[in-house]
Amino acid sequence: MKDFEDIVAYKKLIELLWVHIFLNGLDAEFKQIQGEILRKDPALILEETYVNVHRDYIHRAAFNGKSKHSKSYVIVAR
């Protein structure tokens, strides 16, 4: 890495890899939201990805009548 632009590009690549690793670890029930997240342009960072997946989980739980779910945590995007 020779200049600042290389460092920025490398950081974006690492953030994208973390998103892919996170999405790869999800159950099959999250396939639709995985596709939606991967099609976003510009790509989401890990925290935004988590928020989207968590929101999808809460929506599905509410729709299916399941009231027991994990506590919602607020994540502030960078």
GIVEN-V715768 format. One record per helix or strand of 2 or more residues. SS is the DSSP state (A for helix, B for strand). FROM is the first residue (numbers start at 1). LEN is the number of residues. If there is no record, write none. Layout:
BEGIN
ss:SS from:FROM len:LEN
ss:SS from:FROM len:LEN
END
This chain:
BEGIN
ss:A from:4 len:21
ss:A from:28 len:12
ss:A from:46 len:18
END
